[in-house]
Amino acid sequence: MNQPLNDDALDVLFRKARTHRAWLDQPVSDEILHQIYELMKLGPTSANCSPARIVFLRTPEAKQRLLPALSPGNVGKTMSAPVTAIVAYDLKFYEKLTKLSPHNPGMRDIFANMPDVAEHAFRNGSLQGGYLILAARAVGLDCGPMSGFDNAKVDQEFFSGGVQIRSNFLCNLGYGDPSKLLPRAPRLDFDEVCQLL
Protein backbone atom coordinates (compact mmCIF):
# COMPACT_ATOMS: atom_id res chain seq x y z
CA MET A 1 0.00 0.00 0.00
CA ASN A 2 2.68 2.53 0.91
CA GLN A 3 4.75 2.16 -2.23
CA PRO A 4 6.24 5.39 -3.61
CA LEU A 5 4.57 6.81 -6.69
CA ASN A 6 6.47 6.28 -9.91
CA ASP A 7 8.10 9.15 -11.78
CA ASP A 8 5.19 9.54 -14.19
CA ALA A 9 2.76 10.13 -11.32
CA LEU A 10 5.13 12.54 -9.59
CA ASP A 11 5.51 14.46 -12.85
CA VAL A 12 1.71 14.78 -13.20
CA LEU A 13 1.20 15.95 -9.63
CA PHE A 14 4.29 18.12 -9.15
CA ARG A 15 7.33 18.18 -11.42
CA LYS A 16 5.65 18.89 -14.76
CA ALA A 17 2.44 20.42 -13.41
CA ARG A 18 2.16 24.15 -13.93
CA THR A 19 -0.16 26.99 -13.01
CA HIS A 20 -2.15 27.76 -16.15
CA ARG A 21 -3.52 31.12 -17.22
CA ALA A 22 -4.65 30.28 -20.77
CA TRP A 23 -7.06 27.52 -21.65
CA LEU A 24 -7.92 25.29 -24.59
CA ASP A 25 -11.52 25.36 -25.75
CA GLN A 26 -12.26 21.94 -24.32
CA PRO A 27 -15.09 21.36 -21.84
CA VAL A 28 -14.78 19.71 -18.44
CA SER A 29 -17.54 17.22 -17.71
CA ASP A 30 -19.58 17.12 -14.52
CA GLU A 31 -18.33 13.55 -14.11
CA ILE A 32 -14.75 14.80 -13.82
CA LEU A 33 -15.80 17.37 -11.22
CA HIS A 34 -17.39 14.56 -9.23
CA GLN A 35 -14.17 12.54 -9.54
CA ILE A 36 -12.16 15.47 -8.21
CA TYR A 37 -14.39 15.78 -5.17
CA GLU A 38 -14.36 12.03 -4.49
CA LEU A 39 -10.55 12.18 -4.33
CA MET A 40 -10.14 15.48 -2.47
CA LYS A 41 -12.57 14.51 0.29
CA LEU A 42 -10.22 11.70 1.35
CA GLY A 43 -7.40 14.06 2.34
CA PRO A 44 -6.92 14.50 6.09
CA THR A 45 -8.42 17.33 8.11
CA SER A 46 -8.45 17.86 11.86
CA ALA A 47 -11.01 15.49 13.40
CA ASN A 48 -12.22 14.86 9.84
CA CYS A 49 -13.95 18.26 10.07
CA SER A 50 -13.97 18.80 6.28
CA PRO A 51 -14.97 22.50 6.24
CA ALA A 52 -14.32 23.13 2.53
CA ARG A 53 -17.28 24.06 0.39
CA ILE A 54 -16.84 24.27 -3.39
CA VAL A 55 -18.92 26.06 -6.00
CA PHE A 56 -18.02 25.00 -9.55
CA LEU A 57 -18.88 27.78 -12.01
CA ARG A 58 -19.40 26.05 -15.37
CA THR A 59 -21.70 28.30 -17.35
CA PRO A 60 -21.28 31.78 -18.86
CA GLU A 61 -24.14 32.97 -16.63
CA ALA A 62 -22.38 31.75 -13.48
CA LYS A 63 -19.11 33.35 -14.58
CA GLN A 64 -20.91 36.67 -15.14
CA ARG A 65 -21.96 36.60 -11.50
CA LEU A 66 -18.28 36.29 -10.53
CA LEU A 67 -17.02 38.95 -12.95
CA PRO A 68 -17.61 42.05 -10.74
CA ALA A 69 -15.45 40.54 -7.99
CA LEU A 70 -12.42 39.80 -10.16
CA SER A 71 -9.28 41.92 -10.28
CA PRO A 72 -8.66 43.20 -13.83
CA GLY A 73 -5.66 40.90 -14.33
CA ASN A 74 -7.75 37.82 -13.57
CA VAL A 75 -10.72 38.51 -15.82
CA GLY A 76 -9.46 37.01 -19.09
CA LYS A 77 -8.05 33.80 -17.64
CA THR A 78 -11.10 33.22 -15.48
CA MET A 79 -13.71 33.93 -18.12
CA SER A 80 -11.95 31.66 -20.62
CA ALA A 81 -11.45 28.74 -18.20
CA PRO A 82 -13.96 25.92 -18.65
CA VAL A 83 -14.59 25.85 -14.88
CA THR A 84 -13.79 28.15 -11.99
CA ALA A 85 -14.00 26.65 -8.52
CA ILE A 86 -14.75 28.94 -5.62
CA VAL A 87 -12.96 27.24 -2.74
CA ALA A 88 -14.67 28.31 0.47
CA TYR A 89 -14.97 27.18 4.07
CA ASP A 90 -17.95 26.68 6.35
CA LEU A 91 -17.74 28.38 9.74
CA LYS A 92 -20.35 25.94 11.06
CA PHE A 93 -18.58 22.83 9.75
CA TYR A 94 -19.09 21.31 13.19
CA GLU A 95 -22.77 20.77 12.42
CA LYS A 96 -21.66 17.90 10.15
CA LEU A 97 -19.45 16.24 12.77
CA THR A 98 -22.11 13.80 13.93
CA LYS A 99 -21.77 12.27 10.47
CA LEU A 100 -18.04 12.86 9.97
CA SER A 101 -16.80 11.86 13.41
CA PRO A 102 -19.31 9.27 14.69
CA HIS A 103 -16.68 7.60 16.88
CA ASN A 104 -16.35 10.80 18.90
CA PRO A 105 -19.81 12.33 19.47
CA GLY A 106 -18.46 15.14 21.67
CA MET A 107 -16.49 16.75 18.81
CA ARG A 108 -19.44 18.81 17.62
CA ASP A 109 -19.72 20.65 20.95
CA ILE A 110 -15.95 21.07 21.27
CA PHE A 111 -15.73 22.86 17.93
CA ALA A 112 -18.98 24.78 18.38
CA ASN A 113 -17.52 26.38 21.52
CA MET A 114 -13.99 26.91 20.20
CA PRO A 115 -13.03 30.61 20.24
CA ASP A 116 -10.85 30.33 17.13
CA VAL A 117 -13.28 28.23 15.10
CA ALA A 118 -12.95 30.54 12.06
CA GLU A 119 -9.18 30.07 12.00
CA HIS A 120 -9.67 26.32 12.28
CA ALA A 121 -12.17 26.29 9.40
CA PHE A 122 -9.88 28.44 7.25
CA ARG A 123 -6.80 26.28 7.90
CA ASN A 124 -8.51 22.96 7.20
CA GLY A 125 -10.45 24.38 4.25
CA SER A 126 -7.15 25.58 2.79
CA LEU A 127 -5.75 22.07 3.14
CA GLN A 128 -8.74 20.75 1.26
CA GLY A 129 -8.20 23.36 -1.45
CA GLY A 130 -4.70 21.95 -1.91
CA TYR A 131 -6.17 18.47 -2.18
CA LEU A 132 -8.55 19.76 -4.85
CA ILE A 133 -5.59 20.94 -6.94
CA LEU A 134 -3.81 17.59 -6.62
CA ALA A 135 -7.01 15.67 -7.35
CA ALA A 136 -7.66 17.78 -10.46
CA ARG A 137 -4.15 17.12 -11.71
CA ALA A 138 -4.53 13.41 -10.94
CA VAL A 139 -7.60 13.15 -13.21
CA GLY A 140 -5.91 15.00 -16.07
CA LEU A 141 -6.88 18.64 -15.58
CA ASP A 142 -4.71 21.70 -15.30
CA CYS A 143 -5.21 24.28 -12.57
CA GLY A 144 -4.87 28.00 -12.11
CA PRO A 145 -5.32 28.82 -8.41
CA MET A 146 -5.44 32.50 -7.55
CA SER A 147 -6.30 35.28 -5.20
CA GLY A 148 -6.95 38.63 -6.85
CA PHE A 149 -10.66 38.98 -6.22
CA ASP A 150 -12.95 40.72 -3.77
CA ASN A 151 -13.89 38.10 -1.17
CA ALA A 152 -16.72 40.21 0.21
CA LYS A 153 -18.33 40.50 -3.24
CA VAL A 154 -17.98 36.76 -3.85
CA ASP A 155 -19.40 35.98 -0.43
CA GLN A 156 -22.34 38.32 -0.99
CA GLU A 157 -23.12 36.84 -4.40
CA PHE A 158 -22.62 33.16 -3.67
CA PHE A 159 -22.72 32.66 0.12
CA SER A 160 -25.33 35.00 1.63
CA GLY A 161 -22.74 37.56 2.60
CA GLY A 162 -20.26 35.14 4.13
CA VAL A 163 -22.20 34.79 7.37
CA GLN A 164 -21.65 31.03 7.47
CA ILE A 165 -19.57 30.26 4.37
CA ARG A 166 -16.62 32.40 3.27
CA SER A 167 -14.57 32.30 0.10
CA ASN A 168 -10.88 31.45 0.36
CA PHE A 169 -9.45 31.33 -3.17
CA LEU A 170 -10.43 30.65 -6.77
CA CYS A 171 -9.10 27.85 -8.93
CA ASN A 172 -9.58 27.76 -12.67
CA LEU A 173 -9.83 24.23 -14.03
CA GLY A 174 -9.53 22.87 -17.54
CA TYR A 175 -7.01 21.91 -20.16
CA GLY A 176 -4.25 24.48 -20.18
CA ASP A 177 -2.70 25.86 -23.34
CA PRO A 178 0.97 24.81 -23.05
CA SER A 179 2.01 27.31 -25.74
CA LYS A 180 1.12 30.18 -23.36
CA LEU A 181 3.18 28.99 -20.39
CA LEU A 182 6.04 31.12 -19.13
CA PRO A 183 9.23 29.40 -17.93
CA ARG A 184 8.80 27.90 -14.48
CA ALA A 185 9.61 30.43 -11.77
CA PRO A 186 12.39 29.56 -9.31
CA ARG A 187 11.68 27.83 -6.02
CA LEU A 188 13.54 28.11 -2.74
CA ASP A 189 16.16 25.46 -1.96
CA PHE A 190 15.78 23.00 0.91
CA ASP A 191 18.31 24.84 3.09
CA GLU A 192 16.44 28.13 2.66
CA VAL A 193 13.21 26.64 3.98
CA CYS A 194 13.86 23.56 6.07
CA GLN A 195 15.70 22.64 9.24
CA LEU A 196 16.76 19.18 10.33
CA LEU A 197 16.89 19.07 14.13
C-alpha positions as CSV (number, residue, x, y, z in Angstrom):
1,M,0.0,0.0,0.0
2,N,2.7,2.5,0.9
3,Q,4.7,2.2,-2.2
4,P,6.2,5.4,-3.6
5,L,4.6,6.8,-6.7
6,N,6.5,6.3,-9.9
7,D,8.1,9.2,-11.8
8,D,5.2,9.5,-14.2
9,A,2.8,10.1,-11.3
10,L,5.1,12.5,-9.6
11,D,5.5,14.5,-12.9
12,V,1.7,14.8,-13.2
13,L,1.2,15.9,-9.6
14,F,4.3,18.1,-9.1
15,R,7.3,18.2,-11.4
16,K,5.7,18.9,-14.8
17,A,2.4,20.4,-13.4
18,R,2.2,24.2,-13.9
19,T,-0.2,27.0,-13.0
20,H,-2.1,27.8,-16.2
21,R,-3.5,31.1,-17.2
22,A,-4.6,30.3,-20.8
23,W,-7.1,27.5,-21.7
24,L,-7.9,25.3,-24.6
25,D,-11.5,25.4,-25.8
26,Q,-12.3,21.9,-24.3
27,P,-15.1,21.4,-21.8
28,V,-14.8,19.7,-18.4
29,S,-17.5,17.2,-17.7
30,D,-19.6,17.1,-14.5
31,E,-18.3,13.6,-14.1
32,I,-14.8,14.8,-13.8
33,L,-15.8,17.4,-11.2
34,H,-17.4,14.6,-9.2
35,Q,-14.2,12.5,-9.5
36,I,-12.2,15.5,-8.2
37,Y,-14.4,15.8,-5.2
38,E,-14.4,12.0,-4.5
39,L,-10.6,12.2,-4.3
40,M,-10.1,15.5,-2.5
41,K,-12.6,14.5,0.3
42,L,-10.2,11.7,1.3
43,G,-7.4,14.1,2.3
44,P,-6.9,14.5,6.1
45,T,-8.4,17.3,8.1
46,S,-8.4,17.9,11.9
47,A,-11.0,15.5,13.4
48,N,-12.2,14.9,9.8
49,C,-14.0,18.3,10.1
50,S,-14.0,18.8,6.3
51,P,-15.0,22.5,6.2
52,A,-14.3,23.1,2.5
53,R,-17.3,24.1,0.4
54,I,-16.8,24.3,-3.4
55,V,-18.9,26.1,-6.0
56,F,-18.0,25.0,-9.6
57,L,-18.9,27.8,-12.0
58,R,-19.4,26.1,-15.4
59,T,-21.7,28.3,-17.4
60,P,-21.3,31.8,-18.9
61,E,-24.1,33.0,-16.6
62,A,-22.4,31.8,-13.5
63,K,-19.1,33.3,-14.6
64,Q,-20.9,36.7,-15.1
65,R,-22.0,36.6,-11.5
66,L,-18.3,36.3,-10.5
67,L,-17.0,39.0,-12.9
68,P,-17.6,42.1,-10.7
69,A,-15.5,40.5,-8.0
70,L,-12.4,39.8,-10.2
71,S,-9.3,41.9,-10.3
72,P,-8.7,43.2,-13.8
73,G,-5.7,40.9,-14.3
74,N,-7.8,37.8,-13.6
75,V,-10.7,38.5,-15.8
76,G,-9.5,37.0,-19.1
77,K,-8.1,33.8,-17.6
78,T,-11.1,33.2,-15.5
79,M,-13.7,33.9,-18.1
80,S,-12.0,31.7,-20.6
81,A,-11.4,28.7,-18.2
82,P,-14.0,25.9,-18.6
83,V,-14.6,25.8,-14.9
84,T,-13.8,28.2,-12.0
85,A,-14.0,26.6,-8.5
86,I,-14.8,28.9,-5.6
87,V,-13.0,27.2,-2.7
88,A,-14.7,28.3,0.5
89,Y,-15.0,27.2,4.1
90,D,-17.9,26.7,6.4
91,L,-17.7,28.4,9.7
92,K,-20.3,25.9,11.1
93,F,-18.6,22.8,9.8
94,Y,-19.1,21.3,13.2
95,E,-22.8,20.8,12.4
96,K,-21.7,17.9,10.2
97,L,-19.4,16.2,12.8
98,T,-22.1,13.8,13.9
99,K,-21.8,12.3,10.5
100,L,-18.0,12.9,10.0
101,S,-16.8,11.9,13.4
102,P,-19.3,9.3,14.7
103,H,-16.7,7.6,16.9
104,N,-16.4,10.8,18.9
105,P,-19.8,12.3,19.5
106,G,-18.5,15.1,21.7
107,M,-16.5,16.7,18.8
108,R,-19.4,18.8,17.6
109,D,-19.7,20.6,20.9
110,I,-16.0,21.1,21.3
111,F,-15.7,22.9,17.9
112,A,-19.0,24.8,18.4
113,N,-17.5,26.4,21.5
114,M,-14.0,26.9,20.2
115,P,-13.0,30.6,20.2
116,D,-10.9,30.3,17.1
117,V,-13.3,28.2,15.1
118,A,-13.0,30.5,12.1
119,E,-9.2,30.1,12.0
120,H,-9.7,26.3,12.3
121,A,-12.2,26.3,9.4
122,F,-9.9,28.4,7.2
123,R,-6.8,26.3,7.9
124,N,-8.5,23.0,7.2
125,G,-10.5,24.4,4.3
126,S,-7.1,25.6,2.8
127,L,-5.7,22.1,3.1
128,Q,-8.7,20.8,1.3
129,G,-8.2,23.4,-1.5
130,G,-4.7,22.0,-1.9
131,Y,-6.2,18.5,-2.2
132,L,-8.6,19.8,-4.8
133,I,-5.6,20.9,-6.9
134,L,-3.8,17.6,-6.6
135,A,-7.0,15.7,-7.4
136,A,-7.7,17.8,-10.5
137,R,-4.1,17.1,-11.7
138,A,-4.5,13.4,-10.9
139,V,-7.6,13.1,-13.2
140,G,-5.9,15.0,-16.1
141,L,-6.9,18.6,-15.6
142,D,-4.7,21.7,-15.3
143,C,-5.2,24.3,-12.6
144,G,-4.9,28.0,-12.1
145,P,-5.3,28.8,-8.4
146,M,-5.4,32.5,-7.6
147,S,-6.3,35.3,-5.2
148,G,-6.9,38.6,-6.9
149,F,-10.7,39.0,-6.2
150,D,-13.0,40.7,-3.8
151,N,-13.9,38.1,-1.2
152,A,-16.7,40.2,0.2
153,K,-18.3,40.5,-3.2
154,V,-18.0,36.8,-3.9
155,D,-19.4,36.0,-0.4
156,Q,-22.3,38.3,-1.0
157,E,-23.1,36.8,-4.4
158,F,-22.6,33.2,-3.7
159,F,-22.7,32.7,0.1
160,S,-25.3,35.0,1.6
161,G,-22.7,37.6,2.6
162,G,-20.3,35.1,4.1
163,V,-22.2,34.8,7.4
164,Q,-21.7,31.0,7.5
165,I,-19.6,30.3,4.4
166,R,-16.6,32.4,3.3
167,S,-14.6,32.3,0.1
168,N,-10.9,31.5,0.4
169,F,-9.5,31.3,-3.2
170,L,-10.4,30.7,-6.8
171,C,-9.1,27.9,-8.9
172,N,-9.6,27.8,-12.7
173,L,-9.8,24.2,-14.0
174,G,-9.5,22.9,-17.5
175,Y,-7.0,21.9,-20.2
176,G,-4.3,24.5,-20.2
177,D,-2.7,25.9,-23.3
178,P,1.0,24.8,-23.1
179,S,2.0,27.3,-25.7
180,K,1.1,30.2,-23.4
181,L,3.2,29.0,-20.4
182,L,6.0,31.1,-19.1
183,P,9.2,29.4,-17.9
184,R,8.8,27.9,-14.5
185,A,9.6,30.4,-11.8
186,P,12.4,29.6,-9.3
187,R,11.7,27.8,-6.0
188,L,13.5,28.1,-2.7
189,D,16.2,25.5,-2.0
190,F,15.8,23.0,0.9
191,D,18.3,24.8,3.1
192,E,16.4,28.1,2.7
193,V,13.2,26.6,4.0
194,C,13.9,23.6,6.1
195,Q,15.7,22.6,9.2
196,L,16.8,19.2,10.3
197,L,16.9,19.1,14.1
